[in-house]
Amino acid sequence: MTLVFSAGRIVANQHEIVVRLDGASRVSLQAAVDDITLLGKGANVITAMGSGVNWSLRLDSEQQLEELAELLGIAIQ
């Protein structure tokens, strides 16, 4: 699944998530689904922590977070 948001796009499947940010630097963030936490209640944040990975990213809307949660099989906290 590819999810487009204001800062770039997210490519995700049941095993991993890859975030590609737009801009000249072409930043890519990758994490296994086991290292992902989804924070809702207006925050709409994806966090990745574990095995040397530590990053977070805010999405544009709760709907985007819900779509990602459904695909990954992760509950929104």
All heavy atoms as TSV, in Angstrom:
chain	resi	resn	atom	element	x	y	z
A	1	MET	N	N	0.837	-1.177	0.000
A	1	MET	CA	C	0.000	0.000	0.000
A	1	MET	C	C	0.884	1.243	0.000
A	1	MET	O	O	1.909	1.278	0.662
A	1	MET	CB	C	-0.862	-0.022	1.263
A	1	MET	CG	C	-1.519	1.285	1.571
A	1	MET	SD	S	-2.258	1.245	3.218
A	1	MET	CE	C	-2.387	2.962	3.506
A	2	THR	N	N	0.474	2.226	-0.738
A	2	THR	CA	C	1.158	3.516	-0.729
A	2	THR	C	C	0.186	4.569	-0.214
A	2	THR	O	O	-0.932	4.682	-0.705
A	2	THR	CB	C	1.651	3.897	-2.136
A	2	THR	OG1	O	2.560	2.900	-2.589
A	2	THR	CG2	C	2.347	5.240	-2.128
A	3	LEU	N	N	0.632	5.314	0.781
A	3	LEU	CA	C	-0.172	6.368	1.389
A	3	LEU	C	C	0.560	7.695	1.175
A	3	LEU	O	O	1.699	7.842	1.601
A	3	LEU	CB	C	-0.347	6.093	2.887
A	3	LEU	CG	C	-1.116	7.115	3.700
A	3	LEU	CD1	C	-2.577	7.126	3.284
A	3	LEU	CD2	C	-1.006	6.782	5.167
A	4	VAL	N	N	-0.088	8.622	0.494
A	4	VAL	CA	C	0.517	9.923	0.224
A	4	VAL	C	C	0.061	10.908	1.300
A	4	VAL	O	O	-1.117	10.961	1.642
A	4	VAL	CB	C	0.115	10.437	-1.182
A	4	VAL	CG1	C	0.693	11.810	-1.441
A	4	VAL	CG2	C	0.572	9.455	-2.251
A	5	PHE	N	N	1.021	11.671	1.856
A	5	PHE	CA	C	0.699	12.724	2.814
A	5	PHE	C	C	1.510	13.958	2.447
A	5	PHE	O	O	2.285	13.937	1.494
A	5	PHE	CB	C	0.938	12.253	4.264
A	5	PHE	CG	C	2.373	12.035	4.640
A	5	PHE	CD1	C	2.995	12.882	5.524
A	5	PHE	CD2	C	3.098	10.981	4.112
A	5	PHE	CE1	C	4.319	12.682	5.887
A	5	PHE	CE2	C	4.413	10.771	4.467
A	5	PHE	CZ	C	5.025	11.627	5.350
A	6	SER	N	N	1.331	15.041	3.157
A	6	SER	CA	C	1.883	16.333	2.739
A	6	SER	C	C	3.412	16.358	2.639
A	6	SER	O	O	3.950	17.121	1.844
A	6	SER	CB	C	1.416	17.444	3.687
A	6	SER	OG	O	1.871	17.192	5.002
A	7	ALA	N	N	4.114	15.554	3.407
A	7	ALA	CA	C	5.585	15.583	3.398
A	7	ALA	C	C	6.209	14.526	2.504
A	7	ALA	O	O	7.422	14.502	2.332
A	7	ALA	CB	C	6.112	15.426	4.819
A	8	GLY	N	N	5.394	13.644	1.929
A	8	GLY	CA	C	5.949	12.594	1.069
A	8	GLY	C	C	4.995	11.438	0.926
A	8	GLY	O	O	3.806	11.619	0.757
A	9	ARG	N	N	5.533	10.192	1.032
A	9	ARG	CA	C	4.682	9.013	0.905
A	9	ARG	C	C	5.182	7.906	1.818
A	9	ARG	O	O	6.346	7.861	2.185
A	9	ARG	CB	C	4.599	8.543	-0.530
A	9	ARG	CG	C	5.854	7.924	-1.075
A	9	ARG	CD	C	5.679	7.503	-2.539
A	9	ARG	NE	N	5.252	8.611	-3.344
A	9	ARG	CZ	C	6.057	9.325	-4.123
A	9	ARG	NH1	N	7.312	9.018	-4.213
A	9	ARG	NH2	N	5.603	10.335	-4.810
A	10	ILE	N	N	4.262	7.027	2.150
A	10	ILE	CA	C	4.572	5.870	2.974
A	10	ILE	C	C	4.261	4.632	2.152
A	10	ILE	O	O	3.169	4.512	1.589
A	10	ILE	CB	C	3.724	5.861	4.266
A	10	ILE	CG1	C	4.040	7.098	5.098
A	10	ILE	CG2	C	3.944	4.582	5.050
A	10	ILE	CD1	C	3.097	7.310	6.260
A	11	VAL	N	N	5.207	3.728	2.095
A	11	VAL	CA	C	5.010	2.437	1.446
A	11	VAL	C	C	5.036	1.404	2.567
A	11	VAL	O	O	6.011	1.326	3.317
A	11	VAL	CB	C	6.114	2.148	0.407
A	11	VAL	CG1	C	5.893	0.802	-0.244
A	11	VAL	CG2	C	6.174	3.255	-0.637
A	12	ALA	N	N	3.949	0.633	2.706
A	12	ALA	CA	C	3.846	-0.286	3.839
A	12	ALA	C	C	3.280	-1.624	3.397
A	12	ALA	O	O	2.514	-1.706	2.436
A	12	ALA	CB	C	2.944	0.314	4.914
A	13	ASN	N	N	3.680	-2.666	4.117
A	13	ASN	CA	C	3.070	-3.983	3.989
A	13	ASN	C	C	2.989	-4.592	5.383
A	13	ASN	O	O	3.280	-3.903	6.361
A	13	ASN	CB	C	3.840	-4.871	2.994
A	13	ASN	CG	C	5.283	-5.107	3.380
A	13	ASN	OD1	O	5.593	-5.324	4.552
A	13	ASN	ND2	N	6.176	-5.056	2.405
A	14	GLN	N	N	2.630	-5.853	5.497
A	14	GLN	CA	C	2.450	-6.452	6.812
A	14	GLN	C	C	3.757	-6.605	7.579
A	14	GLN	O	O	3.751	-6.866	8.777
A	14	GLN	CB	C	1.801	-7.840	6.698
A	14	GLN	CG	C	0.368	-7.799	6.254
A	14	GLN	CD	C	0.219	-7.889	4.732
A	14	GLN	OE1	O	1.191	-8.016	4.004
A	14	GLN	NE2	N	-0.998	-7.802	4.253
A	15	HIS	N	N	4.917	-6.437	6.923
A	15	HIS	CA	C	6.208	-6.690	7.549
A	15	HIS	C	C	7.025	-5.433	7.854
A	15	HIS	O	O	7.787	-5.418	8.815
A	15	HIS	CB	C	7.058	-7.613	6.665
A	15	HIS	CG	C	6.342	-8.875	6.303
A	15	HIS	ND1	N	6.086	-9.873	7.221
A	15	HIS	CD2	C	5.794	-9.282	5.142
A	15	HIS	CE1	C	5.428	-10.845	6.619
A	15	HIS	NE2	N	5.229	-10.513	5.369
A	16	GLU	N	N	6.892	-4.401	7.021
A	16	GLU	CA	C	7.720	-3.212	7.204
A	16	GLU	C	C	7.023	-1.965	6.683
A	16	GLU	O	O	6.047	-2.034	5.953
A	16	GLU	CB	C	9.073	-3.358	6.516
A	16	GLU	CG	C	8.996	-3.354	5.009
A	16	GLU	CD	C	10.349	-3.449	4.332
A	16	GLU	OE1	O	11.377	-3.396	5.024
A	16	GLU	OE2	O	10.368	-3.573	3.107
A	17	ILE	N	N	7.584	-0.830	7.072
A	17	ILE	CA	C	7.096	0.468	6.616
A	17	ILE	C	C	8.300	1.278	6.148
A	17	ILE	O	O	9.360	1.250	6.772
A	17	ILE	CB	C	6.336	1.193	7.755
A	17	ILE	CG1	C	5.786	2.527	7.289
A	17	ILE	CG2	C	7.187	1.355	8.975
A	17	ILE	CD1	C	4.864	3.177	8.303
A	18	VAL	N	N	8.142	1.937	5.009
A	18	VAL	CA	C	9.187	2.809	4.474
A	18	VAL	C	C	8.547	4.178	4.224
A	18	VAL	O	O	7.528	4.276	3.547
A	18	VAL	CB	C	9.782	2.274	3.152
A	18	VAL	CG1	C	10.809	3.241	2.592
A	18	VAL	CG2	C	10.391	0.896	3.359
A	19	VAL	N	N	9.141	5.205	4.819
A	19	VAL	CA	C	8.661	6.574	4.641
A	19	VAL	C	C	9.653	7.290	3.738
A	19	VAL	O	O	10.848	7.302	4.013
A	19	VAL	CB	C	8.562	7.318	5.991
A	19	VAL	CG1	C	8.079	8.747	5.775
A	19	VAL	CG2	C	7.654	6.577	6.947
A	20	ARG	N	N	9.171	7.862	2.654
A	20	ARG	CA	C	10.012	8.631	1.733
A	20	ARG	C	C	9.556	10.075	1.783
A	20	ARG	O	O	8.441	10.403	1.392
A	20	ARG	CB	C	9.903	8.071	0.327
A	20	ARG	CG	C	10.443	6.659	0.260
A	20	ARG	CD	C	10.576	6.177	-1.144
A	20	ARG	NE	N	11.189	4.864	-1.107
A	20	ARG	CZ	C	10.877	3.874	-1.923
A	20	ARG	NH1	N	9.962	4.060	-2.854
A	20	ARG	NH2	N	11.475	2.716	-1.814
A	21	LEU	N	N	10.434	10.932	2.285
A	21	LEU	CA	C	10.109	12.344	2.422
A	21	LEU	C	C	10.513	13.103	1.171
A	21	LEU	O	O	11.584	12.861	0.605
A	21	LEU	CB	C	10.819	12.924	3.648
A	21	LEU	CG	C	10.463	12.272	4.983
A	21	LEU	CD1	C	11.280	12.890	6.106
A	21	LEU	CD2	C	8.975	12.394	5.277
A	22	ASP	N	N	9.654	14.025	0.744
A	22	ASP	CA	C	9.939	14.864	-0.420
A	22	ASP	C	C	11.016	15.888	-0.071
A	22	ASP	O	O	11.233	16.205	1.092
A	22	ASP	CB	C	8.674	15.587	-0.884
A	22	ASP	CG	C	7.638	14.631	-1.452
A	22	ASP	OD1	O	8.019	13.519	-1.892
A	22	ASP	OD2	O	6.453	14.989	-1.452
A	23	GLY	N	N	11.651	16.410	-1.076
A	23	GLY	CA	C	12.672	17.435	-0.861
A	23	GLY	C	C	13.981	17.033	-1.502
A	23	GLY	O	O	14.159	15.908	-1.976
A	24	ALA	N	N	14.897	17.939	-1.507
A	24	ALA	CA	C	16.190	17.723	-2.165
A	24	ALA	C	C	16.996	16.597	-1.531
A	24	ALA	O	O	17.748	15.906	-2.214
A	24	ALA	CB	C	17.004	19.015	-2.138
A	25	SER	N	N	16.853	16.389	-0.240
A	25	SER	CA	C	17.665	15.367	0.429
A	25	SER	C	C	17.133	13.955	0.241
A	25	SER	O	O	17.856	12.997	0.466
A	25	SER	CB	C	17.783	15.681	1.923
A	25	SER	OG	O	16.502	15.738	2.486
A	26	ARG	N	N	15.855	13.797	-0.152
A	26	ARG	CA	C	15.249	12.491	-0.428
A	26	ARG	C	C	15.439	11.513	0.727
A	26	ARG	O	O	15.937	10.401	0.587
A	26	ARG	CB	C	15.791	11.896	-1.718
A	26	ARG	CG	C	15.663	12.782	-2.952
A	26	ARG	CD	C	14.261	13.063	-3.363
A	26	ARG	NE	N	13.594	11.818	-3.739
A	26	ARG	CZ	C	12.300	11.708	-3.842
A	26	ARG	NH1	N	11.535	12.747	-3.621
A	26	ARG	NH2	N	11.754	10.581	-4.167
A	27	VAL	N	N	15.049	11.905	1.924
A	27	VAL	CA	C	15.191	11.101	3.137
A	27	VAL	C	C	14.257	9.892	3.083
A	27	VAL	O	O	13.098	10.007	2.695
A	27	VAL	CB	C	14.865	11.949	4.389
A	27	VAL	CG1	C	14.857	11.099	5.646
A	27	VAL	CG2	C	15.831	13.099	4.503
A	28	SER	N	N	14.773	8.730	3.487
A	28	SER	CA	C	13.970	7.513	3.627
A	28	SER	C	C	14.117	6.986	5.047
A	28	SER	O	O	15.224	6.929	5.576
A	28	SER	CB	C	14.432	6.430	2.648
A	28	SER	OG	O	14.119	6.780	1.339
A	29	LEU	N	N	12.996	6.625	5.656
A	29	LEU	CA	C	12.972	6.036	6.987
A	29	LEU	C	C	12.341	4.658	6.862
A	29	LEU	O	O	11.308	4.515	6.217
A	29	LEU	CB	C	12.146	6.890	7.949
A	29	LEU	CG	C	12.507	8.364	8.040
A	29	LEU	CD1	C	11.441	9.123	8.818
A	29	LEU	CD2	C	13.865	8.521	8.692
A	30	GLN	N	N	12.947	3.653	7.475
A	30	GLN	CA	C	12.439	2.298	7.365
A	30	GLN	C	C	12.403	1.659	8.742
A	30	GLN	O	O	13.266	1.908	9.579
A	30	GLN	CB	C	13.338	1.479	6.446
A	30	GLN	CG	C	12.861	0.081	6.186
A	30	GLN	CD	C	13.707	-0.635	5.156
A	30	GLN	OE1	O	14.641	-0.070	4.595
A	30	GLN	NE2	N	13.372	-1.870	4.901
A	31	ALA	N	N	11.386	0.820	8.983
A	31	ALA	CA	C	11.289	0.104	10.250
A	31	ALA	C	C	10.423	-1.136	10.068
A	31	ALA	O	O	9.499	-1.148	9.247
A	31	ALA	CB	C	10.694	0.987	11.337
A	32	ALA	N	N	10.721	-2.157	10.849
A	32	ALA	CA	C	9.887	-3.355	10.894
A	32	ALA	C	C	8.600	-3.037	11.635
A	32	ALA	O	O	8.578	-2.183	12.530
A	32	ALA	CB	C	10.632	-4.488	11.586
A	33	VAL	N	N	7.528	-3.707	11.285
A	33	VAL	CA	C	6.234	-3.462	11.913
A	33	VAL	C	C	6.302	-3.696	13.421
A	33	VAL	O	O	5.647	-2.995	14.190
A	33	VAL	CB	C	5.142	-4.339	11.256
A	33	VAL	CG1	C	3.841	-4.296	12.034
A	33	VAL	CG2	C	4.905	-3.880	9.824
A	34	ASP	N	N	7.120	-4.627	13.878
A	34	ASP	CA	C	7.256	-4.896	15.312
A	34	ASP	C	C	7.803	-3.700	16.088
A	34	ASP	O	O	7.617	-3.616	17.305
A	34	ASP	CB	C	8.168	-6.100	15.544
A	34	ASP	CG	C	7.564	-7.393	15.032
A	34	ASP	OD1	O	6.333	-7.430	14.812
A	34	ASP	OD2	O	8.312	-8.367	14.844
A	35	ASP	N	N	8.473	-2.775	15.405
A	35	ASP	CA	C	9.063	-1.595	16.046
A	35	ASP	C	C	8.179	-0.358	15.948
A	35	ASP	O	O	8.567	0.724	16.382
A	35	ASP	CB	C	10.429	-1.283	15.429
A	35	ASP	CG	C	11.438	-2.384	15.658
A	35	ASP	OD1	O	11.339	-3.069	16.698
A	35	ASP	OD2	O	12.320	-2.575	14.801
A	36	ILE	N	N	6.972	-0.491	15.382
A	36	ILE	CA	C	6.083	0.644	15.104
A	36	ILE	C	C	5.007	0.777	16.179
A	36	ILE	O	O	4.421	-0.199	16.609
A	36	ILE	CB	C	5.397	0.471	13.733
A	36	ILE	CG1	C	6.412	0.461	12.605
A	36	ILE	CG2	C	4.326	1.527	13.496
A	36	ILE	CD1	C	7.070	1.775	12.346
A	37	THR	N	N	4.732	2.022	16.588
A	37	THR	CA	C	3.605	2.365	17.448
A	37	THR	C	C	2.827	3.480	16.761
A	37	THR	O	O	3.426	4.403	16.203
A	37	THR	CB	C	4.091	2.862	18.830
A	37	THR	OG1	O	4.902	1.862	19.420
A	37	THR	CG2	C	2.925	3.175	19.740
A	38	LEU	N	N	1.515	3.389	16.777
A	38	LEU	CA	C	0.652	4.408	16.181
A	38	LEU	C	C	-0.067	5.155	17.302
A	38	LEU	O	O	-0.740	4.549	18.130
A	38	LEU	CB	C	-0.367	3.761	15.244
A	38	LEU	CG	C	0.213	2.902	14.120
A	38	LEU	CD1	C	-0.916	2.250	13.331
A	38	LEU	CD2	C	1.105	3.721	13.213
A	39	LEU	N	N	0.091	6.467	17.333
A	39	LEU	CA	C	-0.517	7.302	18.364
A	39	LEU	C	C	-1.640	8.135	17.760
A	39	LEU	O	O	-1.401	8.919	16.840
A	39	LEU	CB	C	0.530	8.219	18.991
A	39	LEU	CG	C	1.755	7.511	19.583
A	39	LEU	CD1	C	2.790	8.537	20.019
A	39	LEU	CD2	C	1.348	6.618	20.728
A	40	GLY	N	N	-2.837	7.979	18.275
A	40	GLY	CA	C	-4.003	8.685	17.759
A	40	GLY	C	C	-4.431	9.821	18.663
A	40	GLY	O	O	-3.611	10.534	19.216
A	41	LYS	N	N	-5.752	9.989	18.821
A	41	LYS	CA	C	-6.356	11.035	19.647
A	41	LYS	C	C	-5.884	12.428	19.243
A	41	LYS	O	O	-5.544	13.262	20.077
A	41	LYS	CB	C	-6.086	10.777	21.121
A	41	LYS	CG	C	-6.679	9.471	21.603
A	41	LYS	CD	C	-6.388	9.218	23.058
A	41	LYS	CE	C	-6.941	7.854	23.437
A	41	LYS	NZ	N	-6.510	7.445	24.760
A	42	GLY	N	N	-5.827	12.658	17.939
A	42	GLY	CA	C	-5.433	13.965	17.435
A	42	GLY	C	C	-3.956	14.113	17.146
A	42	GLY	O	O	-3.552	14.995	16.409
A	43	ALA	N	N	-3.124	13.248	17.723
A	43	ALA	CA	C	-1.680	13.346	17.482
A	43	ALA	C	C	-1.331	12.844	16.084
A	43	ALA	O	O	-0.518	13.444	15.387
A	43	ALA	CB	C	-0.908	12.550	18.534
A	44	ASN	N	N	-1.921	11.735	15.666
A	44	ASN	CA	C	-1.691	11.145	14.340
A	44	ASN	C	C	-0.206	10.927	14.062
A	44	ASN	O	O	0.321	11.369	13.050
A	44	ASN	CB	C	-2.318	12.005	13.245
A	44	ASN	CG	C	-3.774	12.274	13.506
A	44	ASN	OD1	O	-4.486	11.438	14.061
A	44	ASN	ND2	N	-4.231	13.447	13.152
A	45	VAL	N	N	0.472	10.241	14.972
A	45	VAL	CA	C	1.919	10.069	14.900
A	45	VAL	C	C	2.281	8.597	14.757
A	45	VAL	O	O	1.696	7.731	15.406
A	45	VAL	CB	C	2.595	10.650	16.171
A	45	VAL	CG1	C	4.069	10.324	16.217
A	45	VAL	CG2	C	2.394	12.157	16.210
A	46	ILE	N	N	3.258	8.342	13.898
A	46	ILE	CA	C	3.888	7.035	13.783
A	46	ILE	C	C	5.224	7.142	14.505
A	46	ILE	O	O	5.988	8.070	14.241
A	46	ILE	CB	C	4.183	6.671	12.314
A	46	ILE	CG1	C	2.929	6.726	11.471
A	46	ILE	CG2	C	4.866	5.305	12.227
A	46	ILE	CD1	C	3.229	6.671	9.971
A	47	THR	N	N	5.501	6.217	15.423
A	47	THR	CA	C	6.813	6.181	16.055
A	47	THR	C	C	7.447	4.826	15.776
A	47	THR	O	O	6.763	3.812	15.714
A	47	THR	CB	C	6.751	6.397	17.585
A	47	THR	OG1	O	6.006	5.345	18.174
A	47	THR	CG2	C	6.137	7.728	17.925
A	48	ALA	N	N	8.751	4.848	15.588
A	48	ALA	CA	C	9.522	3.620	15.384
A	48	ALA	C	C	10.662	3.620	16.389
A	48	ALA	O	O	11.479	4.539	16.391
A	48	ALA	CB	C	10.056	3.557	13.959
A	49	MET	N	N	10.676	2.610	17.260
A	49	MET	CA	C	11.742	2.510	18.263
A	49	MET	C	C	12.125	1.047	18.425
A	49	MET	O	O	11.257	0.194	18.585
A	49	MET	CB	C	11.274	3.058	19.608
A	49	MET	CG	C	11.150	4.557	19.632
A	49	MET	SD	S	10.812	5.187	21.267
A	49	MET	CE	C	9.036	5.049	21.296
A	50	GLY	N	N	13.419	0.783	18.366
A	50	GLY	CA	C	13.916	-0.561	18.588
A	50	GLY	C	C	15.041	-0.904	17.651
A	50	GLY	O	O	15.106	-0.393	16.530
A	51	SER	N	N	15.952	-1.743	18.093
A	51	SER	CA	C	17.064	-2.231	17.266
A	51	SER	C	C	17.833	-1.092	16.596
A	51	SER	O	O	18.174	-1.165	15.416
A	51	SER	CB	C	16.559	-3.212	16.210
A	51	SER	OG	O	15.909	-4.302	16.802
A	52	GLY	N	N	18.075	-0.023	17.326
A	52	GLY	CA	C	18.824	1.108	16.777
A	52	GLY	C	C	17.983	2.075	15.968
A	52	GLY	O	O	18.489	3.060	15.452
A	53	VAL	N	N	16.686	1.811	15.838
A	53	VAL	CA	C	15.774	2.685	15.100
A	53	VAL	C	C	15.066	3.588	16.098
A	53	VAL	O	O	14.580	3.125	17.126
A	53	VAL	CB	C	14.727	1.850	14.328
A	53	VAL	CG1	C	13.670	2.733	13.725
A	53	VAL	CG2	C	15.388	1.000	13.269
A	54	ASN	N	N	15.007	4.884	15.798
A	54	ASN	CA	C	14.280	5.814	16.658
A	54	ASN	C	C	13.878	7.031	15.834
A	54	ASN	O	O	14.686	7.921	15.609
A	54	ASN	CB	C	15.126	6.222	17.862
A	54	ASN	CG	C	14.339	7.011	18.876
A	54	ASN	OD1	O	13.154	7.253	18.703
A	54	ASN	ND2	N	15.003	7.433	19.930
A	55	TRP	N	N	12.630	7.049	15.371
A	55	TRP	CA	C	12.125	8.200	14.636
A	55	TRP	C	C	10.619	8.298	14.844
A	55	TRP	O	O	9.977	7.356	15.270
A	55	TRP	CB	C	12.473	8.157	13.149
A	55	TRP	CG	C	12.083	6.920	12.385
A	55	TRP	CD1	C	12.885	5.862	12.102
A	55	TRP	CD2	C	10.811	6.619	11.780
A	55	TRP	NE1	N	12.194	4.923	11.381
A	55	TRP	CE2	C	10.924	5.367	11.162
A	55	TRP	CE3	C	9.598	7.290	11.712
A	55	TRP	CZ2	C	9.866	4.765	10.474
A	55	TRP	CZ3	C	8.541	6.700	11.031
A	55	TRP	CH2	C	8.693	5.458	10.419
A	56	SER	N	N	10.076	9.484	14.551
A	56	SER	CA	C	8.630	9.684	14.612
A	56	SER	C	C	8.211	10.616	13.490
A	56	SER	O	O	9.015	11.392	12.985
A	56	SER	CB	C	8.200	10.240	15.970
A	56	SER	OG	O	8.751	11.514	16.162
A	57	LEU	N	N	6.941	10.517	13.122
A	57	LEU	CA	C	6.438	11.266	11.981
A	57	LEU	C	C	4.960	11.557	12.212
A	57	LEU	O	O	4.208	10.663	12.603
A	57	LEU	CB	C	6.618	10.414	10.713
A	57	LEU	CG	C	6.098	10.975	9.420
A	57	LEU	CD1	C	7.020	12.077	8.932
A	57	LEU	CD2	C	6.006	9.885	8.385
A	58	ARG	N	N	4.553	12.792	11.966
A	58	ARG	CA	C	3.144	13.170	12.119
A	58	ARG	C	C	2.457	13.124	10.755
A	58	ARG	O	O	2.940	13.690	9.777
A	58	ARG	CB	C	3.025	14.573	12.708
A	58	ARG	CG	C	1.591	14.945	13.010
A	58	ARG	CD	C	1.523	16.165	13.921
A	58	ARG	NE	N	0.211	16.314	14.481
A	58	ARG	CZ	C	-0.734	17.101	13.962
A	58	ARG	NH1	N	-0.481	17.805	12.890
A	58	ARG	NH2	N	-1.920	17.178	14.538
A	59	LEU	N	N	1.310	12.452	10.720
A	59	LEU	CA	C	0.514	12.384	9.494
A	59	LEU	C	C	-0.466	13.552	9.440
A	59	LEU	O	O	-0.659	14.268	10.413
A	59	LEU	CB	C	-0.243	11.051	9.442
A	59	LEU	CG	C	0.626	9.804	9.365
A	59	LEU	CD1	C	-0.244	8.555	9.413
A	59	LEU	CD2	C	1.476	9.813	8.114
A	60	ASP	N	N	-1.097	13.719	8.284
A	60	ASP	CA	C	-2.017	14.838	8.073
A	60	ASP	C	C	-3.358	14.662	8.767
A	60	ASP	O	O	-3.985	15.639	9.167
A	60	ASP	CB	C	-2.274	15.038	6.581
A	60	ASP	CG	C	-1.014	15.336	5.802
A	60	ASP	OD1	O	-0.104	15.968	6.366
A	60	ASP	OD2	O	-0.932	14.935	4.627
A	61	SER	N	N	-3.834	13.406	8.877
A	61	SER	CA	C	-5.175	13.190	9.419
A	61	SER	C	C	-5.278	11.851	10.137
A	61	SER	O	O	-4.457	10.949	9.937
A	61	SER	CB	C	-6.212	13.216	8.291
A	61	SER	OG	O	-6.052	12.083	7.459
A	62	GLU	N	N	-6.310	11.727	10.948
A	62	GLU	CA	C	-6.565	10.475	11.653
A	62	GLU	C	C	-6.967	9.375	10.672
A	62	GLU	O	O	-6.684	8.202	10.898
A	62	GLU	CB	C	-7.647	10.677	12.709
A	62	GLU	CG	C	-7.749	9.510	13.657
A	62	GLU	CD	C	-8.554	9.829	14.895
A	62	GLU	OE1	O	-8.866	11.001	15.136
A	62	GLU	OE2	O	-8.865	8.881	15.618
A	63	GLN	N	N	-7.599	9.752	9.566
A	63	GLN	CA	C	-7.991	8.767	8.549
A	63	GLN	C	C	-6.754	8.065	7.986
A	63	GLN	O	O	-6.762	6.857	7.786
A	63	GLN	CB	C	-8.782	9.433	7.426
A	63	GLN	CG	C	-9.212	8.446	6.353
A	63	GLN	CD	C	-9.975	9.106	5.227
A	63	GLN	OE1	O	-10.332	10.277	5.303
A	63	GLN	NE2	N	-10.213	8.357	4.171
A	64	GLN	N	N	-5.683	8.809	7.730
A	64	GLN	CA	C	-4.450	8.204	7.237
A	64	GLN	C	C	-3.892	7.215	8.256
A	64	GLN	O	O	-3.455	6.128	7.897
A	64	GLN	CB	C	-3.406	9.277	6.925
A	64	GLN	CG	C	-3.757	10.142	5.751
A	64	GLN	CD	C	-2.805	11.307	5.585
A	64	GLN	OE1	O	-2.230	11.801	6.548
A	64	GLN	NE2	N	-2.644	11.743	4.344
A	65	LEU	N	N	-3.930	7.584	9.533
A	65	LEU	CA	C	-3.450	6.712	10.600
A	65	LEU	C	C	-4.298	5.437	10.674
A	65	LEU	O	O	-3.763	4.337	10.825
A	65	LEU	CB	C	-3.480	7.459	11.928
A	65	LEU	CG	C	-2.749	6.801	13.088
A	65	LEU	CD1	C	-1.239	6.806	12.843
A	65	LEU	CD2	C	-3.059	7.522	14.383
A	66	GLU	N	N	-5.611	5.575	10.523
A	66	GLU	CA	C	-6.507	4.425	10.559
A	66	GLU	C	C	-6.258	3.484	9.391
A	66	GLU	O	O	-6.269	2.262	9.563
A	66	GLU	CB	C	-7.958	4.892	10.569
A	66	GLU	CG	C	-8.365	5.539	11.877
A	66	GLU	CD	C	-9.721	6.217	11.822
A	66	GLU	OE1	O	-10.368	6.238	10.751
A	66	GLU	OE2	O	-10.144	6.739	12.877
A	67	GLU	N	N	-6.021	4.023	8.195
A	67	GLU	CA	C	-5.705	3.191	7.033
A	67	GLU	C	C	-4.424	2.392	7.266
A	67	GLU	O	O	-4.354	1.204	6.961
A	67	GLU	CB	C	-5.549	4.052	5.778
A	67	GLU	CG	C	-6.827	4.630	5.246
A	67	GLU	CD	C	-6.590	5.534	4.052
A	67	GLU	OE1	O	-5.617	5.331	3.300
A	67	GLU	OE2	O	-7.391	6.462	3.865
A	68	LEU	N	N	-3.426	3.051	7.815
A	68	LEU	CA	C	-2.153	2.402	8.100
A	68	LEU	C	C	-2.334	1.320	9.172
A	68	LEU	O	O	-1.799	0.216	9.046
A	68	LEU	CB	C	-1.143	3.448	8.545
A	68	LEU	CG	C	0.313	3.040	8.542
A	68	LEU	CD1	C	0.775	2.545	7.185
A	68	LEU	CD2	C	1.175	4.202	8.990
A	69	ALA	N	N	-3.106	1.623	10.218
A	69	ALA	CA	C	-3.355	0.651	11.286
A	69	ALA	C	C	-4.045	-0.598	10.744
A	69	ALA	O	O	-3.696	-1.724	11.117
A	69	ALA	CB	C	-4.207	1.291	12.376
A	70	GLU	N	N	-4.984	-0.405	9.854
A	70	GLU	CA	C	-5.708	-1.534	9.268
A	70	GLU	C	C	-4.775	-2.417	8.450
A	70	GLU	O	O	-4.795	-3.642	8.578
A	70	GLU	CB	C	-6.867	-1.032	8.398
A	70	GLU	CG	C	-7.733	-2.142	7.845
A	70	GLU	CD	C	-8.908	-1.606	7.051
A	70	GLU	OE1	O	-9.393	-0.506	7.377
A	70	GLU	OE2	O	-9.329	-2.302	6.117
A	71	LEU	N	N	-3.937	-1.816	7.644
A	71	LEU	CA	C	-3.011	-2.585	6.811
A	71	LEU	C	C	-1.973	-3.330	7.646
A	71	LEU	O	O	-1.714	-4.503	7.428
A	71	LEU	CB	C	-2.290	-1.681	5.818
A	71	LEU	CG	C	-1.195	-2.387	5.018
A	71	LEU	CD1	C	-1.806	-3.313	3.987
A	71	LEU	CD2	C	-0.263	-1.420	4.383
A	72	LEU	N	N	-1.402	-2.639	8.643
A	72	LEU	CA	C	-0.339	-3.235	9.447
A	72	LEU	C	C	-0.855	-4.190	10.524
A	72	LEU	O	O	-0.096	-4.983	11.060
A	72	LEU	CB	C	0.501	-2.129	10.119
A	72	LEU	CG	C	1.200	-1.143	9.192
A	72	LEU	CD1	C	1.907	-0.072	10.019
A	72	LEU	CD2	C	2.177	-1.855	8.285
A	73	GLY	N	N	-2.133	-4.074	10.855
A	73	GLY	CA	C	-2.688	-4.903	11.918
A	73	GLY	C	C	-2.245	-4.440	13.300
A	73	GLY	O	O	-2.080	-5.237	14.202
A	74	ILE	N	N	-2.044	-3.124	13.442
A	74	ILE	CA	C	-1.598	-2.534	14.706
A	74	ILE	C	C	-2.731	-1.651	15.250
A	74	ILE	O	O	-3.310	-0.858	14.515
A	74	ILE	CB	C	-0.341	-1.651	14.498
A	74	ILE	CG1	C	0.813	-2.486	13.969
A	74	ILE	CG2	C	0.048	-0.955	15.790
A	74	ILE	CD1	C	2.032	-1.632	13.625
A	75	ALA	N	N	-2.997	-1.777	16.547
A	75	ALA	CA	C	-4.002	-0.923	17.170
A	75	ALA	C	C	-3.441	0.476	17.395
A	75	ALA	O	O	-2.268	0.637	17.687
A	75	ALA	CB	C	-4.435	-1.524	18.510
A	76	ILE	N	N	-4.306	1.462	17.249
A	76	ILE	CA	C	-3.924	2.853	17.526
A	76	ILE	C	C	-4.038	3.081	19.017
A	76	ILE	O	O	-5.058	2.750	19.630
A	76	ILE	CB	C	-4.822	3.834	16.747
A	76	ILE	CG1	C	-4.681	3.614	15.250
A	76	ILE	CG2	C	-4.508	5.272	17.142
A	76	ILE	CD1	C	-5.660	4.394	14.411
A	77	GLN	N	N	-3.015	3.645	19.602
A	77	GLN	CA	C	-3.010	3.914	21.040
A	77	GLN	C	C	-3.475	5.324	21.334
A	77	GLN	O	O	-3.324	6.206	20.585
A	77	GLN	CB	C	-1.619	3.712	21.607
A	77	GLN	CG	C	-1.158	2.301	21.434
A	77	GLN	CD	C	0.227	2.079	22.034
A	77	GLN	OE1	O	0.796	2.962	22.666
A	77	GLN	NE2	N	0.768	0.905	21.829
